[in-house]
């Protein structure tokens, strides 16, 4: 549990030294009274493309490809969008649409950089396209030698699976420096671990354990928390975020936003006496953010492949 322990200690350290972000515990208590956190919903249940109808073993390769290129950084001015049957799609669901359709044709996802650019063509070039392609190349080289499903078939606990993911794919590394201390988050590694175990439980009817995962420090979840009053930014940070100014990766502001996001999830978890896992709390808050009418404040903008 070394990685997860490191994340927990990182969150505690940042919380104790935070300057720009604070948690409003009283407001969280009020929201716990309003929000039914026991209505657990796996975020992929809400996907409109029949992802969970893929053949069982294929699901895991699809998830690996999706998390390599598709679960981070869509924002821009304008935001990256695609047009499908007269409708505008953006963010995770837009890239999921493209990936699942391509996956039906070719599960290897072998393509040149120019083909990859064309594959992700939208109203603008998707942010970090070169980095996405490098991640895909790493996955392709792995899949040439390994059957992902067979490798993880017997891994039904989060600690074993998370360590396998981190040790085999360099792009899942997610650490920052804060006041001379290394701070760990591993957002994407935790998310793919959670997704795999949820699917093993839901579609494979297997007994799994994802109770040790701590949550996903991204940009959407803290946005939701701020809109609901659970997270507060000081005037300097609020002004930058509200005016869509870039927050530098590994800056104190960025690290504090991410760390205190996990602190909120952990606080809710303990207030619910551990009856709902942190990842299920995480997913519920993320899904709340899909109601854009409730998103009265901006998300912070940081160029990064970590989220």
Secondary structure as GFF3:
##gff-version 3
##sequence-region A 1 307
A	DSSP	alpha_helix	2	17	.	.	.	ID=ss1
A	DSSP	beta_strand	21	23	.	.	.	ID=ss2
A	DSSP	alpha_helix	25	34	.	.	.	ID=ss3
A	DSSP	three_ten_helix	43	46	.	.	.	ID=ss4
A	DSSP	three_ten_helix	51	53	.	.	.	ID=ss5
A	DSSP	alpha_helix	56	69	.	.	.	ID=ss6
A	DSSP	beta_strand	81	84	.	.	.	ID=ss7
A	DSSP	beta_strand	87	90	.	.	.	ID=ss8
A	DSSP	alpha_helix	91	105	.	.	.	ID=ss9
A	DSSP	alpha_helix	113	119	.	.	.	ID=ss10
A	DSSP	alpha_helix	129	145	.	.	.	ID=ss11
A	DSSP	alpha_helix	148	152	.	.	.	ID=ss12
A	DSSP	alpha_helix	158	168	.	.	.	ID=ss13
A	DSSP	three_ten_helix	170	172	.	.	.	ID=ss14
A	DSSP	beta_strand	175	178	.	.	.	ID=ss15
A	DSSP	beta_strand	181	184	.	.	.	ID=ss16
A	DSSP	alpha_helix	187	202	.	.	.	ID=ss17
A	DSSP	alpha_helix	220	227	.	.	.	ID=ss18
A	DSSP	beta_strand	231	233	.	.	.	ID=ss19
A	DSSP	alpha_helix	235	242	.	.	.	ID=ss20
A	DSSP	alpha_helix	252	271	.	.	.	ID=ss21
A	DSSP	alpha_helix	278	288	.	.	.	ID=ss22
A	DSSP	three_ten_helix	292	294	.	.	.	ID=ss23
###
